[in-house]
């Protein structure tokens, strides 16, 4: 099996640089925010963090391609870094501390590019999570000061905690009825949103989470953290990985039921 630890170390260095840049502008009174064509916000901090990461990657891994939310694809080849400079921009611009920089390395393989390294860094929460293929998933302050992550062993929906982002997307896709049926079956629901519920699935604090509409950069890093922690990460269509335009993550034991409810099969 390939050794991705050097790439994981680099991803931590990139996250350190991004954390410094984003925290420097968090809650700044003069933060500049614009609306993109898809009606989502983008701040100067989003762009600055992605530019910083791209610059370091171009020096450290000049042969690798880069895909970022703000500046698209650059380069070609079998290795591609995928970046979301600030996942949770709406939180960031309002001063809510639940946002993170997502950095993933994907490699070409069967079924297309697959994540082999992922780092999720949430500096305003003082938290970071990471994983590499075959290495496991961890959380902590650094590679040398970390705790290994494991998903929960909850096996009944009646005992499960389900996290989601909002209701509107499920309604727009005609999936709201199944979504609400699922909420009635589980023990607890909370709308944490963005990267955080996936990390809590990996930690075993949450058992199920799902979102109806996402981009690759929203999922590449979170997906490998969940799977290396022993969980399942698929699209709502059941396809493994971050390629379906939406996501369902679980401890694995409840995944079929999660997909069943969200697809209106129950």
Secondary structure, 3 states (H helix, E strand, C coil): CCCCHHHHHHHHHHHHHHHHHHHHHCCCCCCCEEECCCCCEEEHHHHHHHHHHHHHHHHHCCCCEEEECCCEEECCCCEEEEEEEEECHHHHHHCCCCCEEEEEEEEEECCEEEEEEEEEEECCCCEEEEEECCCEEEEEEECCEEEECCCCCCCCHHHCEEECCCCHHHHHCCCHHHHHHHHHHCCEEECCCCCHHHHHHHHCCCCEEEECCCCHHHHHHHHHHHHHCCCEEECCCCCECCCCCCEEEECCCCHHHHHHHHCCCC
